[in-house]
Amino acid sequence: MFLKKIKPFLYLGVFYLVISLIIRIIFFFHPITTASFGFFEVLKVLFIGLLNDIFVFILASSLLALYFLFLSNSKYKKPYAYIILSVLILFFLYVWLIPNNIFKQYGGSIMEITMAFVGIKTIFFGLMLFFPAQRIKIRNALYFITLLLYVLLIIFNGVSEYFFYNEFGVRYNFIAVDYLIYTNEVIGNIMESYPVIPLFSAILIVTISITLLIYKKTKEELLELPDFKQKMVLLGTFMVLCAMSLLAIPSLMQIKSGNVFADEIESNGIPKFYWAFTHNELDYFQFYPQISQKQAEKNFLSQYPQQVLLRNITADQPETKKNVVLISIESLSADFMEHYGNTEKITPFLDSLAEKSLMFTNLYATGNRTVRGLEALTLCIPPTAGESVIKRNDNKNKFTTGNVFKSKGYDVRFLYGGYSYFDNMQDFFEGNGYGIVDRNNFKPEEITFANVWGVSDEDMARKAIQVMNAEAKSGKPFFNHWMTVSNHRPFTYPDGRIDIPGTSKSREGGVKYTDYSLRLFFNMAKKQNWYKNTVFVIIADHCASSAGNTELPMDKYRIPALVFSEGFIQPQKFDKLMSQIDVMPTVFGLLNFNYQSRFLGQDVLKQEFQPKAYIATYQDLGLVKDGHLTIISPVKKIKQYSLELEKSNLAPEFKLYYTEKLLKNLDQKLVNDAISAYQSTSYWLQTKQLNR
């Protein structure tokens, strides 16, 4: 009897395991998986993956277990039936009509999903109450819908994991959490990036077919419902299995190898998603290696002439209050530029501008998300474990580049072609004194093209000129930070601008169109009175991809950066190793600003500058220094790689690729340098010492 009652779980479980196995096999052979696997390593990955999937399915089937637990005929007896129906109706009205209910506060599509679930449950309960003769048919219909939802979620999760891996080379992480929250942008991105109708048609056909198969094999089990004693035995057994799963999954997630791709393929996306959702911030002092706080701060601050956090920056020359336009370019890897060996000529304008600029040739982004790039350029601090400061609750009243400009009498604005609520940008920039110009500020006639991420870069370029002209008329200097959007999947843009059609939806097209838009912006800017009194800073926010053979592949963090000002900045190439957090302190140095600084980046043109770079994911924190990459990770792990440039025909300053050789014997000084940087930054953020 008991075996018959768990048949739906067995059929769904086998289906889930098959889908998961198919996904793993695809990941093994995916082009983004650049690692190689031995026979026994493949077996290990598949075995651990199978265990992960079994335990995850047990937990995921909890709702199905609850569904069967509450199947009974006694609940339709009066007066209990009317009480239950009234509670369901009131619950539905609460979700629908109360403006600030708990589900709406949670964000994303949670409210809509809850309304749909409660609404369907209420309708079916009412039908089974008032039409008892049709109760079995109605129950079967509800059972079919329940199976359909489970099958659909299994298939949809598999497809989602594939597309996520295709984009990022990993299972679900913080980015997937963001995608759940910003549903509109993500659904729009999918609609514009992939052949949605064939894809969803195939998903629907497979879902209905599998559901019908399981339904036909198991529907007879609903004719005779288990009694209370039998339900308690089944429930007790299921709870034991759930407890085992809750203990096993975290242990399996701790199993690591030297192969990053193996770790990702053997894992399961659902617990990784849950972990990312519940760990927006990682407590450095709980998970990472430490030294004494006093020693960490002393080590870190030794790089500055004044070895204190709050430092007086003084210049030898009079201040120059030129306008400053900082342009963060979405996903512009260094290897898109001809300077770094690209032969497709997709950045002709940027390559030409580089010859007239101060070009930082050996610069590294701090992370692999836009919010990390914005954090590095605005706060000028190393990345910290977990989510970017921009996404955290404590993100206001920080010491920022905008603060420095404001103290000099500048107008300060953040310009963005999309809706700035995305990625919490509006909350962060407004909370730190920036004015915001985003898609809400566009009139319909000002938009020639837009996709889910925002108006096209050329439309934003025209709006930027309009904003800067208005600012210039006020008589005050201005600082504008413009974040581009077009070089982002789905890579759509207006036709006729470049020789790659906007319908091709290619990364190369996205890069070349952004380059076209920047040329358009500069052509318009040259005609303005403020142009020759302006410094332009052009830099990527992060690279186009972060997947590689190691935790932090060097070439996936190398970005281009230019400082251009006609008649003011002398063209030159600066080839010392530097970080994204050093860019704005260097710009302030070029302007000879005198100010009190809490920035942790340095002016790279000063004699005391120490070459180094910080690169990180949301959990692996790296320091690049003295030919080594030192990585500290959760559970107090430390790894160190020696870095050797690979041979190429490029000039030394433009060589991108390193062989990262794992070292057995660590350079303890560099380990202490890495710990000091990240521990000090985490502590200063925690104690609000980086506030203004």
Salt bridges, closest charged atoms under 4 A:
ASP53 OD2 - ARG24 NH1 2.53
GLU161 OE1 - ARG171 NH1 2.70
GLU167 OE1 - ARG489 NE 2.50
ASP178 OD2 - ARG369 NH1 2.77
ASP178 OD1 - LYS391 NZ 2.71
GLU221 OE2 - LYS7 NZ 3.86
GLU264 OE1 - LYS272 NZ 2.87
GLU266 OE1 - LYS44 NZ 3.27
GLU281 OE1 - ARG392 NH1 3.98
GLU319 OE2 - LYS408 NZ 2.69
GLU330 OE2 - HIS542 NE2 3.30
GLU338 OE2 - LYS345 NZ 3.29
ASP351 OD1 - HIS339 ND1 2.58
GLU355 OE2 - HIS339 NE2 2.49
GLU355 OE2 - LYS573 NZ 3.65
GLU375 OE1 - ARG372 NH1 3.01
GLU387 OE2 - LYS391 NZ 3.79
ASP394 OD2 - LYS398 NZ 3.44
ASP394 OD2 - LYS688 NZ 3.06
ASP411 OD1 - LYS476 NZ 3.23
ASP423 OD2 - ARG369 NH2 3.22
ASP423 OD1 - LYS391 NZ 3.40
ASP427 OD2 - LYS396 NZ 2.84
GLU446 OE1 - LYS463 NZ 2.99
GLU458 OE2 - ARG462 NH2 2.85
GLU458 OE1 - ARG497 NE 2.86
ASP459 OD1 - ARG462 NH1 3.10
GLU471 OE2 - ARG413 NH1 2.75
ASP499 OD1 - LYS512 NZ 2.92
ASP541 OD2 - HIS542 NE2 3.35
GLU551 OE2 - LYS639 NZ 2.71
ASP555 OD2 - LYS556 NZ 3.99
ASP673 OD2 - LYS625 NZ 3.09
ASP673 OD2 - LYS669 NZ 3.18
